């Protein structure tokens, strides 16, 4: 199994949940070297530095996993830079960065892993954001949500294309989930009061949902976007 962006936040929570379930998990990271160095004992000889904004970076990463394991059954890609800003204050460079981080890294990762996942009839899991199915306008996160909406179309299209090879492709869309690296809005009491379940989520709750989508229990699920949001933006 391969989990990208796994040196911190939700990616790390997912990697730990998969490892604790007994899977051999490879983790990838790009720039958080200090955090990654502390994980060497948790994922010995299965840590990789990779820039997935480059197609060759994704290919090298998958090749390294295959060289060690000989197969790849699951790709989890929770990558995606966040931006909280009105469209009026969002620049073209901001939008380009959102699409590069959230969409193109996903394309590079899946393109690199596609053949290996076909060989194992494996699973791809990508991360969206709560409320995508509703196609809501956003006051503060429109650029970010636009990129995640594009990713959702890709996920569902990959699911259709890869079904004949037995490959499942799904997405998981967290709501407000505070962690050490999350945006301050995840802790905003005024926002939290609008969550139907009355609280924010935890990285562990997101990880358990990811574990389910990657498991045999979800073998008949593909093209699904699973919200883990406490009803936020439902």
C-alpha positions, -999 to 999 in steps of 0.1 A, spaced: 0 0 0 11 36 -7 -1 67 11 11 100 -2 14 132 19 18 109 49 43 128 71 15 147 89 -22 154 91 -48 132 76 -23 113 54 -4 103 85 -36 92 103 -45 70 73 -11 55 70 -11 46 107 -46 31 105 -36 9 75 -4 -2 92 -22 -10 124 -46 -32 104 -16 -53 94 -8 -39 59 26 -31 46 24 6 41 48 28 21 46 65 29 55 95 7 63 130 16 75 161 -2 88 189 20 83 182 57 116 165 63 117 171 100 84 154 105 93 126 82 125 119 100 106 111 131 85 84 113 114 63 102 108 39 131 72 35 122 77 28 85 112 14 83 126 13 48 92 23 34 96 61 33 99 80 1 105 116 -7 86 125 -39 73 156 -57 40 145 -72 36 178 -90 60 162 -116 49 131 -136 84 116 -133 83 121 -95 51 100 -93 66 73 -116 98 71 -96 77 67 -64 56 39 -77 87 22 -92 104 23 -58 74 7 -41 72 -20 -67 109 -27 -65 105 -35 -28 71 -51 -27 66 -65 -63 30 -52 -63 7 -23 -54 -28 -30 -40 -39 4 -27 -30 40 -35 -43 66 -11 -37 102 -22 -49 127 4 -28 155 -12 -42 190 -17 -32 225 -6 -61 244 10 -70 281 4 -95 301 24 -102 333 5 -130 350 -15 -128 348 -52 -123 386 -53 -90 381 -34 -80 349 -51 -54 355 -78 -48 334 -110 -16 322 -94 -37 310 -64 -60 290 -87 -31 275 -106 -16 264 -73 -49 248 -62 -53 229 -94 -17 218 -94 -18 206 -58 -53 190 -58 -58 179 -94 -25 174 -113 -8 156 -85 -37 132 -85 -34 127 -122 3 120 -119 -2 96 -90 -29 76 -107 -12 75 -141 19 61 -124 0 35 -104 -26 25 -130 -8 -6 -144 2 -19 -110 -34 -15 -97 -48 -33 -127 -24 -62 -120 -38 -66 -85 -73 -54 -91 -65 -28 -66 -80 4 -52 -74 41 -56 -86 66 -30 -85 103 -33 -95 131 -9 -122 157 -17 -140 181 6 -174 181 22 -203 193 0 -190 185 -35 -221 167 -47 -242 197 -39 -221 219 -63 -225 247 -38 -212 282 -42 -186 290 -16 -179 323 1 -144 316 14 -131 284 -4 -143 287 -40 -109 281 -56 -102 251 -34 -136 236 -39 -134 242 -77 -102 221 -78 -117 194 -56 -148 193 -78 -126 188 -109 -109 159 -90 -143 143 -82 -151 142 -120 -118 126 -125 -124 100 -98 -157 90 -112 -143 88 -147 -114 67 -135 -139 44 -118 -158 39 -151 -127 34 -171 -110 10 -147 -140 -11 -137 -134 -36 -164 -99 -43 -149 -114 -48 -115 -99 -15 -102 -120 6 -78 -116 43 -75 -133 64 -48 -130 96 -29 -134 106 7 -145 141 16 -138 153 51 -155 182 67 -139 202 95 -112 181 110 -87 200 132 -51 188 134 -17 204 139 -15 216 103 -51 224 96 -65 258 87 -77 280 117 -112 279 103 -115 243 115 -115 256 150 -138 286 145 -167 283 170 -191 301 147 -184 275 119 -185 245 143 -220 256 155 -233 250 120 -222 213 119 -254 192 124 -236 167 147 -224 196 168 -186 189 167 -156 187 144 -143 154 133 -110 137 142 -82 124 119 -88 90 133 -125 91 122 -113 100 87 -87 73 87 -113 47 97 -135 57 68 -105 54 45 -97 20 59 -132 9 50 -131 21 14 -98 3 10 -111 -29 25 -128 -60 11 -160 -48 28 -162 -21 1 -154 -43 -29 -187 -34 -46 -182 3 -42 -166 24 -69 -171 60 -81 -183 69 -46 -176 101 -28 -180 94 9 -185 125 31 -170 123 66 -183 156 78 -209 152 106 -235 165 82 -216 196 73 -227 210 39 -249 179 33 
